[in-house]
């Protein structure tokens, strides 16, 4: 790999990662159906040779274009492939590109051409060496390299609105052709479908295939949340409520929200050994705008958001929530009724009441009685009630009954374990 570092500007804007240096946990990847298409393509190109029957119909270029939304784990998935198949990975050095974007843009095409040429020479030298050592093709290890062009959305801004993808496909053919012949698999990741639309007439002249990965649907978001609960049995939250609040969210958004929610729960109270209910914390993070998902408002994959920018989208998102909360706050009765209307599952309600009965049974009985008698709540009462807002989803009488039943279940569990 020394030859690559000798390429002018290569070390400034690219870096090489050896498979042995990749640190990715397979269990952290959320596998989608489209990921199978990607790995099948890479496997096919990694073992492709002149005897392949596909050559009768088409000559692969070794280039694939992928359109995804911000917040996916596509980068981690590709690194996992690099590690599993022992493929060197060449990727952008984003930090340096942001420092000198104009200089990068001017040298980008030449660097790509030089990378292709350098790897091709390296492959030829390896082939000659094997021939001299009397090794046939079956004895020669695969030497393909993955060249990842991760076209982050911010590139539109730092490159003065230049579409990097368009710069590539409209360049001279010698720049974008023969990557596979040069022992390279080029994977171009795009986050803005408009970029692809602008060069749609040339997509298949430059790329073998184009894969469009849609936003997570409701079932996929639910799968991610339930998988988290299975792996973290001490954490409790209402999956159905979170699914409804995370429309248009991606994998990393959901996982990061859960991490922030757990941390905030830890700061406000303590992580305990029984059950840590964080539903109200997670929903509060979303409603207050303290957590913003990486929604790409410019991407027309699954939403129609016009030409508005990321910041505008987030502002509108927060404003809408604030207006709704303000309207509810104008009338306490309406606010309580609105909470009652957004009910979690019965199973979750029982868990919530059991947790409440375990920790604050006597205090909550007094608070429910005050609510029933329409007596004012003291400051400490309000603090305790804030920890168990689901109490307000029932009438005081029903809440009292459910709390008492939950206390009996908790007592039976304690007796079973001799406590």
Secondary structure by P-SEA (a helix, b strand, c coil): cccccccccccccbbbbccccbbbbcccccccaaaaaaaaaaaaaaacccccccccccccccbbbbbbccccaaaaaaaaaaaaabbbbbbbaaaaaaacaaaaaaaaaaaaaaaaaaaaaaaaaaaaaaaaacccccccccbbbbbbbccccccccccccccaaaaaaacccccccccccccbbbbbbbccaaaaaaacccccccccbbbbbccccaaaaaaaaaaaaaacccccccaaaaaaacccccaaaaaaaaaaaaaaaaaaccccccccccaaaaaaaaaacccccccccccccccccccccaaaaaaaaaaaaaaaaaaaaccaaaaaaaaaaacccaaaaaaaaaaaaaccaaaaaaaaaaaaacccccaaaaaaaaaccccccccaaaaaaaaaaaaaaaaaaaaaacc
